Amino acid sequence: MSNNIDFNIYNRLLSGSTRMVVVGIGYVGSAVLMEFSKFYSTAGYDRDASVIEGYREIAGKNTELSQYEEILKKASFYIITVGTPVDDLKQPDLRELTSATRTVGRHLKPGDYVVYESTVYPGCTESVCIPLLENISGLKVGKEFKVGYSPERINPGDDSHTFANTEKIVSANDTEALEEIHKVYSEAVKARICRASSIRVAEASKITENVQRAVNIALMNELHKLFSRMDIDMSEVRKLASTKWNFVDCQAGLVGGHCIPVDPYYLISEASQFGERLPVTESACDINEGMAAYIADTICRLSPKHVDSSKIRVLVMGITYKPDTDDIRNSQVARLCRLLTEKSMEVHVTDPYANPVKVKNVFGIELHTEPQAPYDVIVLAVGHKSYKVYDDRFFRTLSRSKESLFVDIGNHYRGKIKSIVYQGI
């Protein structure tokens, strides 16, 4: 107890005397909200009314959803899960984060807790978010309210690694807050919960996870380009290399989503503030971003030579950034489609998961409900389960001739396509 302020938030939540509110109901926020609603009285806030309506039917009986910030008044534990993208210059775009922080700050009361799950550079919570909360609320962190950081590990479309069974990291502004936040999360997270020594360390751990993956994928992309020129099967190379216990296996291909193509730039930007460069990370970003152009060039090089480029018809199967999800954020497939269109090819895109309206609004691409054969090039861009049940005969029926090209990003059909030209990525 500090200055007679009740900071025992865990007992207050457990007793139902106050509630938790999740700010930002997207892929992360919805998962966090639905899991915590099993244990506490919860609420979800998002300024987008369509988002609220989309989740209303699946919200638990203990959960209230609203696009009006008045819903925050009855809460004392705020979890902020808004997006942290980059702008056109690849600089951190904190507008959603600061907007959510201001919103919470307007309703902050003595004894309240604010926990951030959004991915940021080390130091952002303490240098940007906390001063903003203090300024808006008129309260002082540590004395009148507490702040924590618990990096999200939500993996859209992954039913194996859920919010409840995935190890979690928690951190806070002081030891009292860390203990309470740990107890609050322990109700919903059954896996191990690791306590970080500081908020900055927790922020750094999250961004390190994604930077490492970006670098590993970039290495595989770089090696794929080389081995392809040398007529060496990259998938076999990976299989053999994986027999060594400490080999880190990654699939070459397009890198999209809200983490891997974004988070490295947060660290690159912050490093520059300390007069440091991250050449390995910068190079990895360049390599990964260049894969769409590489695949487009590969298609041009291997597509049927007897067909004029302006008459080549291309079927692209999948536009989401990963399999079995409707998430299209930073989809590099869209960039690939644009590059092929710029080469005068006629491009048709299908995807059973993606929302056609969102795809049209974000990328200007009209989704086709069904293929309209024949095609000179077929690109399996996303390995949706429903796309991996076909056989050689099916793809041959979609093809104009035996010279038609099948580009398999992810090597799902390696060794199975015989009647048309096969190229794995």
Secondary structure, 3 states (H helix, E strand, C coil): CECCECCCHHHHHHHCCCEEEEECCCHHHHHHHHHHCCCCCEEEECCCHHHHHHHHCCCCCCEEEECCHHHHHHEEEEEECCCCCECCCCCECCHHHHHHHHHHHCCCCCCEEEEECCCCCCCHHHHHHHHHHHHHHCCCECCCEEEEECCCCCCCCCCCCCCCCCCEEEEECCHHHHHHHHHHHHHHCCCCEEECCCHHHHHHHHHHHHHHHHHHHHHHHHHHHHHHHCCCCHHHHHHHHCCCCCCCCCCCCCCCCCCCCCHHHHHHHHHHHCCCCCHHHHHHHHHHHCHHHHHHHHHHHHCCCCCCHHHCEEEEECCCCCCCCCCCCCCHHHHHHHHHHHCCCEEEEECCCCCHHHHHHHHCCCECCCCCCCECEEEECCCCHHHCCCCHHHHHHHECCCCCEEEECCCCCCCCCCCCEEEEC
